[in-house]
Amino acid sequence: MNEAKKPRHRRRGRVFFHHNRWWIDFSRNGKRYRESVESATSESEAWDALDKRRAEVREGRWPDVERVRYEHLAARLEHHYEAQGARPRLLARYRQSAAHLVFFKATPAREIAENVDAYVVHRRREGAQPATIKLELGFLGRMFRVAKLPAPEMPRLEIRNVRQGFFEPRELRAVLEHLSPELAAVTRFGAMTGWRKSEILGLEWKNVDLARGLVHLPPGTTKNGQGRTYPVGAHPELAALLQEQRELTTALERAEGRIVQWVFHRAGAPIRDLDHAWKRAVREAKVPGRLFHDLRRTAVRDLERARVPRSVAMKLTGHLTESVFKRYAIVDETDLAEGVAKLSATHFGTRTAPNRTRSASGESD
């Protein structure tokens, strides 16, 4: 049975269905506002939401766009992330971006849209990469959505700063020689698994089952939020590395009478970061500029070379989309040379035939 539709009055606003959800559209002081109503499951509920919003506007309980400034939006988004229990990594990224978004300090919300292009120019002059600027603008748009205010239109930025670094075995061995034992263990694990640095440093013994040869990352501990299982038992060198870490940890626990929860640690304390030591190691190994994240790209390349099915490889490395995985599947000069050699082996018919002897009459034999 069709629900009774409420009369549509021009001054009342309108409701419409778009992208699998209901939206309301209304005017205030000559300006139009539009927002989605995620709780509405029918047109009737959308009209009810519109009436509720209009009542809040009349009573002054809806955010006053004329008075809201950037600082209010930024604070509200941070409180929203904290209330939702956002992952520390996300919260850290937001705060890092907010340190640059103070460009809009004291700017009224209604004027921010007019200054977005100026912000992009400002960040480019500071040397920020397009991907970084896009991330910052994403947080800016999120501020408006959380505050239920119409978000400004963001400029489209072409992202070209895709890194192409990877390690050859001799280069990796050189870097390992200049790292402390605990950081060398982290690096070896990263090279073999292709896991992100944060996932490795945050790995706990409760998620390692040496008897079954499995390491598990629970949902919510990875960048994409999905859980992951890695069968380390099928990789003897990787299994041996974890066994060494287990023995070192057990010896420390017995000596100091305490439990160490981290798989990779410094004398029982978690390793917060390794950037400083890493930069020094790659410099001394004569491969300056290489990133720890290049180990992840190298692992993807090695999986491709080993002809591991892409769906399986993505589950091992934790790539959610094939487009990103393919971007990491680097082809280097060695791969190209091997491809040409295989092609050459099939071109038997293109070789120049030997000259045949000719008879006195000039005809070929």
Secondary structure, DSSP 8 states (H G I E B T S, - for coil): ---------TTT-EEEEETTEEEEEEEETTEEEEEEETT--SHHHHHHHHHHHHHHHHHT-S--TTT-BHHHHHHHHHHHHHHTT--HHHHHHHHHHHHHHGGGTT-BHHHHGGGHHHHHHHHHHTT--HHHHHHHHHHHHHHHHHTT--------------------HHHHHHHHTTS-HHHHHHHHHHHHH---HHHHHT-BGGGEETTTTEEEE-TTSSTTS--EEE-GGG-HHHHHHHHHHHHHHHHHHHHHTS---BSSEETTEE----HHHHHHHHHHTT-TT--TTHHHHHHHHHHHHTT--HHHHHHHHT---HHHHHHH----HHHHHHHHHHHHHT-GGGS------B-TTS-B-
